[in-house]
Amino acid sequence: MKNVWEALSDGTRREILKMLRSRPHTAGELADQFSLSPATVSHHLAVLKECGLITGERRAQTIVYHLNTTVIQEMMRALAGLLD
């Protein structure tokens, strides 16, 4: 869970998650929304994928990224437990 909190501490990664909430995106589509190099966006995607917040599905030569709602739900339960 620690890695999830670290991943969420970055504003760019939070914006990527917001974008993926509406629909899956390719890395290129995500990179087009930021004034960052494609390599930097790729790093952010790797961090999010490593902690399980997103998944990647290879389609030919591209990867389509999806929000992993299971991890988000687990985080919400953990937060709710802190408030009991």
C-alpha positions, 0 to 999 in steps of 0.5 A: 500500500505504501507504493500506492501512496507514493504514486499518488503523491505526484500531481501528474500521476493523479492527472493520468488516473483521472484521464483513465477514469473516463476511458482507456488511453494509449501512452501517446494519447496520455503524453499529448496532454502534458508538456513532458517528454514521452519518456517522462510520461512513460516513467509515470505510467511504469510507477502506476503500473508497478503499484497496480493502479493501472494495467496495460494491454498490448494491442499490436505495437501499442499499449492501452492503459486502463484504471485498475479499480480493484486497487482503488477500492482497496484503498478506499476500504483502508481509508474508511478503516482509519476513520472508524 
